Amino acid sequence: MNKLYPDAAAALDGVLKDGMLIASGGFGLCGIPERLLVAIRDSGVRNLTFASNNAGIDNEGIGMLLRTKQVAKMISSYVGENKEFERQFLAGELEVEFCPQGTLAERMRAGGAGIPGFYTKTGVGTQVAEGKEVKSFVGPDDHEEDYILERGIFADLSIVKAWKADETGNVVFRKTARNFNMPAATCGKVCVAEVEEIVPVGELDPDAIHLPGVFVNRLIVGAPYDKKIEFVTTRDREAA
């Protein structure tokens, strides 16, 4: 089975549709599937729901899709660096489901493992718990405590960014780019990964593979990349 496609548009052909739920990897601008997000924007699909740690920044990452009004809902844990996100949310143009960061990662992981729901203490007694089932369990300290039911995320499409992959889709992420890419990749019906390099089968150390190829349906090479930085902080050069 040939998983390698010539570009992002080709890899997403026949997959995209209006109203779909997309799980997107990345954290801020680290490890985001840049080429795939551009292809989604250019495709013109609308009314999308994104499950992602955040929406990038203005005009970068999912932020570019907010600008084009293609996103109807965000399921996110952090949204503080995107002014257009803020504007649309306050204006009632964007539905937002805030989700604690660890819970969001676990919801994706649960979806990838076929688990429809799980109980967690995170968010008990807060707005996060509103409208959710609450049950009491005896915890590890032998005390009964309340837990809330969180639903696993089953996405129509997963898009992720990786460092290397072999031709069968075995994937290696680089350092902190593992972040949400790992759980996001597993919870979609179709997973498309963009990578910096494709290597022959057998070249990757089996112990170094982070995501087995069974989870990856399609691959593209997105390199070269231009490293983007959210905040550039400098100091004055000291006099010689």
N, C-alpha and C positions, 0 to 999 in steps of 0.2 A: 504494500500500500504506500503510494507516494504522498507524503504529507507536506512536501515543500512546494510553496506557491511563489510566483514571481514577484508579487507585491501585495500590499495590504488590501487593496480593492479586490484583487482576485481571490484572496484568502477569505474575504467576507461575502463574496458573491453567493447568493442563494441562502444566506444565513440571516441577513438583516431584514427586519420588518417593523412597522410602526407598532408602538405600545409594548415593546419587549423589555424584559428585565436583563440588565447587563451587569455582571460582577467584574469590576475593574481593579487590577492590582496597582501597587504603588503607595507611596507615603510622601505627601507633599509633591515634589518633583523628582523624587528618588524612585527609580524603578517603574515609571509609568509607561504604558504602551503607547508611545507618542505616534508612531506611524498608523497604528490601528485607529486611534482616536481621530486623527485627521481624515482617514478614509470614511469613518462613520459620519463625520461632519459633511464631507463632500457627497455622501450618498443621499442626503436629504431626508433620512428617516426621522420621524418625529414622535412625540409623546413617549419618550423613553424614561425608564426608571433605572437609575444607576445605584448599585450597592458598592460603595467605595469609602475608604477611610476619610477622604476629603474630595473636594472638587477642584484641586489644583489651585492656580491663581488666575487672575484676570488674563484671558486669552491664551492660557497654557493649560495643558491637561484637559480635564472635563470642562474647565472654565471656558474653553473656546466653544463648546456645545451649548453652554448657558447663553453665550452671546448671540447665538443663532436661534435661540428659543426652541431647541430640539429636546430639551430635558424637562419632563413634567414633574419628576419626583426624585429626590435624593435620599438614600439611606446611608447616613454618614455619622462619624463620631467627632469630626473636627472640621469647622467651616470658617475659621477666623481670618484667613488671608485672601478672601475673594469678595471684593466690593460688589460685583454684579450678583453674586449669590445672595449677599445681604439685601441688596436692593429688591431683587425678585421675591425673596422670602417676605420681607416687610410689606411689599405691595400685594401680597397674596397671589403672585404669579407662579410660585414654585412650592410644591408640597414637600415638606421636609420631615423625615422620620429620624430623630436623633437616637443614636444607639451608642452605649459605652464602648470604648475601643476594644477591650477584651471580649465583650459580648458579641460585637460585630464579627471579629475574627472567628469566634467559636460558632456563630450562626453559619458562616460560610463553611467552616470545617465540618459541621454537623450535616449540612446539605450534601457535601461531597461524600460523606460516609453513609448517606441514606437515612439519617436520623431526623425525623420531622420536628422534634422539639426537645428541650432540656430545661432543667430548673437551675436557677442561679440566685445568689443573694444580692448580686450587683443590681442596684436600682430599687431595692425594696424600700418602701416609704417615700419614694420620690415620684416625680412626674413620669419617669420611665416606666413605672409599674401601672400607670393608669390604663384601665381596660384589659389588663392581663390577668390570667388566672394566678391566684396566690395559694400555695399549700405549705403546710408545716411539716418539716422533717427533722429528725434527730441528726445533728451534724457531727463532725469529727470530735468535737469536745463534749459529746454526750448531752448537749442541750438542744431542746427543740427550738427551731427558728423558722421564720418565714422565707420562702423562696418564690420567685416569680417564673412563670413559664415563658420561655423565649422560643421562637420558631426558627427552624433551620431555613437557610436561603437556598432555594432551587432556582438557579438562573437559566434563562434561555441561552445565554452566551457568556463565556468567560474570555476576557482579554488580559494578557499578561506580558511582561517584559523580562527577558532573561539574558544571561551572559553568553552561554554556549548551549548548543544542543547537538545531538547526533541525528542522523537521517531518520531514525525511528521515533524521534520526539523525546528521548530522554534529555532532561534539562538540568542545567546548573545555573543557579543564581549567584550573583556576586555580592558578597558581604551583606550590607543592610538592605539591598534590593530584594532580599527574600521576603521581608515585611509581609504585606498583604497578598503578594503574588502567589504564595503557596496555597493558602486556603481558597483564594478566589479561583485559582485554576481548576480546583477539583469540583466546584459546585455547579458548573454550567453543563447544559446538555451538549454543547459544543465548546471546545476550548481552542482558541487561536493564540499562539505565542509568537512574539517577535523577538528575535535574538540578534546578538552582535556577530555570532560566528556559528557556522554549521561545520561539524567535524565528522569524519567517517565513523561508522559503527565500530565499536571496540576501542576507540581512542579515549573515551571517558572512563575514568576509574569508577567501577560500579559503586564503591563506597562513597564516592563524591557526588553521586547523582541525588539531587534534591526532589525532583518530580519525575516519576516514571512515565515513560512514553505512552502508557495506556490511558493517561488522562489528556494527552495532547492530540487533537485531531488535525490541526493545520499549523504550518510553520512559515514564517517569512524571515529573511535577513533584513534588518532595518538599518544597519550601519551604513555610513558613519553617522554618529550622533554628535550634536553640539551640546556640551554640558551646560545646563541652565541652573542658575542659583537663585533661590527665593530671596535671600537677603545678602547683599554684598556689604560686608563690614570691613573697613580699612582703618589704618591709623597713619598719622603723619610720619613720614620717614625722618629718622633722627639725623641730625647734622653730622657730617663726617668729622 
